[in-house]
Amino acid sequence: MFIFHDTLRSDVVKTRMQSFPEKYNKGVLAAARDIVKEEGMAYLLTGLGPTVVGYGLEGALKFGCYESFKVIFQHLTPYKVFNFLMASVVAGAVASIVLVSVTLRSDGDVHCRWLPCLIACFRLFLV
């Protein structure tokens, strides 16, 4: 949890530095200090809710897809480890595609058509 929290704080500082490069041009620590001074420590938790929901959704999809793909790929090769690795790779790809498309749709300016791509991938592995 500490790594997640530190990553979130650094992401807030990085985003602020990218948005206002003329104001925050003295480095990451100086930018973080200025942000805390101006906005308060709670500002570093901005975006925590959507981030937690996104990671939860991705984790649930990855776990559910992995368990399903383990059964589908169990006889792909005679090597059990390779079959589980393939199930893991495909499950991670599915979770990432869904999460990115949900994120892009929530931005409102990008319309992503991931479902046909996902169906084509399933057909590729199931044929």
N, C-alpha and C positions, 0 to 999 in steps of 0.2 A: 504494500500500500504506500510505503514511503517513496518508492521509485515512481509510482503513478502520480503521487502528489507533486513530487519535484518536477516531473515531466510536464505536468499541467501548468505549474508556475512558470517554468522556463518558456513554455509555449505562449503564455500570455505576454511575457516580456518580449519574446521574439516578434510576435505579431504587432505589438505596439511599436517596436523599433522599425519594423518594415513599413508600418503605416505613416509614421512621422520621423523619417530619417534625419530631418534637419534639427529636430528637438532632441532626439535620443541618439547622439553620435559619439558618445564617450565610452562605449562598451556596455556589456551586459550587466555587470554589477552596478554601474552608475545608473543605468536605465531602471533597473529593479529598485534601487534606492529612491530614485525620483518618483516612480510610480507609487511606491508605498507611501512616500511623503505626501503626494498630491491626492491620491485616491483612497489610501488606507490599505491595510493588510487584506481586508476582505475582497478587494478587487482582484487579487491573485486567484481567487476561487471562481471567477467569472467563467461560465461555460462548463462547470462541473456536472450539472444535471444531464445535458445532452451527451457529454462524453461518457458518463457512466452508463446511460441507456444504450449508446452505440456499442460500447465494449460488451455489455451484457447480451445484446442482440447478436453480435458477431460470435461470441463464445457459445451461445445456445445453438446457433446455426451450425457452427463448426462441429460441436459435439454430436448433434443430431445427425448431421450428414455423414460424419465419420462412422458412426455406428451403423448407418444404413449401407454405406459404401464398403464397409468391411465384409458384409455378407455378399454383396455383389461381386467384389474383387477377390474373394477367398480362393477361387480356382483359376485366377488369371495366369499365374506361373506356379511352378513347383516350390518356389521360395516364399515362405509365409511372410518373412520380414519385408520383402519387396511388395507383396500384395497389400500389407498394412501401410507401407509407405505411400503407395499409389492412392489408397483410400484417404490417407491424411492430406496429400497434396490436392486432390480433387475437392475434398471437403473444405479446405482452406480457401481454394479458389472460389467455390460457390459462395461461401460466407463473405468473402471480400467483394465479389461482384454485387451481391445483394446490398451490402452495407454502403458501398460507393454509390450505387444507383439511388438508394434512399437518401443519402446525403446530398447528391446532386439534385434530386427532385425537391428537397426541402429548400434549396437555394432559390428555386423558382425560375431561373433563367436557362437551365440546361434540361433538355428532355432526353433521357437515356432509354434506349430500347435494349434492355439486357435479357429479357425473357427468350427471344428467338436464339440468341447466342448460347444461353444456358441449355436450351433444348437441343441445339446442334451438338453441344459437348456431350450431353447424355447419350445421344444417338451414336456418336463416335465411339464411346466406351462400351455401349451395350450391344453393338453389332458384331 
